[in-house]
């Protein structure tokens, strides 16, 4: 019994995923979309904003799925009936959380799809297993360039929408001596609830309050919400309800930048478009923001903005690194 109790503590500590609040001010968004005022207690401003390039800066905005049709969700054929039931219960809870979203569930066998929300269930020792119990990325399709309108870039939504999200769930976590301990169904449900919230377009964590998207004590929050949903309680998620009460691409700010800082993004975008690459998409988290394209072999051509949290507070910190494929593409175009 004492060994199992120790293992439980180790799992409890590791249940969360990385991230933190960003704190852009939602009041301008509320002024433009009064429906936000009908969602008391939301913490929409705690999430990092998505971005798109303009001629003299980048637009900051929220991004979500369209609620006009069901969101495709893909489970691996390796998911056990019990695992599939837990994930389906998490999705059902989100359908009841007053976002207006619906899901259409399918199975993938050999290669995960590149559209919709894709689940992967990882055994101990998997090469791409997350640091905690799970990790999620969500990719927003954006235009090559956006305009800064006379109101300061805030009035016209960016033509942006979520296109793809990937959720990696661990089946087990290591105990204090490194042995894999399977997550209970309650733990897996709580983690799935939290990660689906990220996949729906909230890439950060709620800084305060009793939220399924909590930034603090994520293991406790996941377990608590897993127990509640198991008991038949409705999922309360005002922050995601707030996100889905405004248009995808609703602007939350503009970062003015010196023209030189935008050169790598402009060069990559122009060359990728000319080469017929697919994209662009943008992916954000608390540490970085990534704008990227893909070729027919699904290889990524990316520009990464480092220290994304600091950049949103201090635009002078904006700097871009090109990945190897992007750098080769740009260097070839520049010539010797």
C-alpha positions, 0 to 999 in steps of 0.5 A: 500500500505504501508503495502505491501511495508513493507512486500516486504522489509521483503521478499527481505531480506530473499530471499537468503540462507546461505554460503560463498566463500572458495577460493581454487585456480583453476589454477592447474585445469585449467592447467590440463583441458584447456577447463576451460580457455575457460570459462572467468569469472568463480568463480569455486574456490569460492565453498567448495570442496567435499572430499574422504578419503585416507590413509594419508589425504583426496582428495578434488575435484569437483562433478557434474552430468553426462551429458550423460543422462537426470537428473531426476527431481521430483516435488511433486504432490502438486505443482500447475500448476503455481508453476510447470511452474515456476520450469520448466522454471528455468530448461529450462533456465539451459538447455540453459546455455551451461552446456550440461545438460538435465532434465527429469521431473516426479512427486512424491506423498507419499515419495520423491525419493532418486535419482535425483533432488527432489523438495519440496514446503513448506507452512508457518509453515512447520517443515523443512522449510529453514531459507531463501526462500530455501535450497538445499543439493547435495550428491556425491557418492564417493569411500570408499578410494582414492589413493594419486598419485605420482603427489600429488593426483591431476592428477587422477580424483576421481570416484565421481558423484552426485547422489541426490539433494533435493531443499526445496522451501518456498511458502511464507515468513513472513512480518515484523509482521509475516504474510506469504506473498506468493512469486511472480512468479518472486521471485520463479523463481529467487530462483529456478534458484539459488537453481538448481545451487546448485543442479547441484554441486556448493555448495557455492556462487560466491563472486563477479560479477553479478551471479545467484549464487551470495553470496551477496545481494542474494535477489536482484540477485534472483529477477534480474535473475528471471526478465531476464529469464521471459523476455526471456534472456539466463541464463549466468552461467560461473561458472557452465559452468566451472564445467561442462567443467571438469570431475566430481571428478576433484581434486583440492587439497589434505589435508595431515592429521595425521593418528589418525584424519582419524580413525573415517572415516576409522572405519565407512567406514569399518564397514558400508561396512561389514554391507552392508550399501549403500554409501558412499556419501558426502555432503558439505556446508560452515559450515561442510562436511558430509560423510554418509551411509544408511541402508535399512530403509534409516537411516543415519550413518554419520561422520561430519567434522566440520568447513569445511571452516577452515579445507580447509585452515588449515588441523590441524583443521580437526575433526570428529563427529559421529552421534548416529547410527555411534557411536553405530556401532563403539562402538559395534565393539570395544567391552567393 
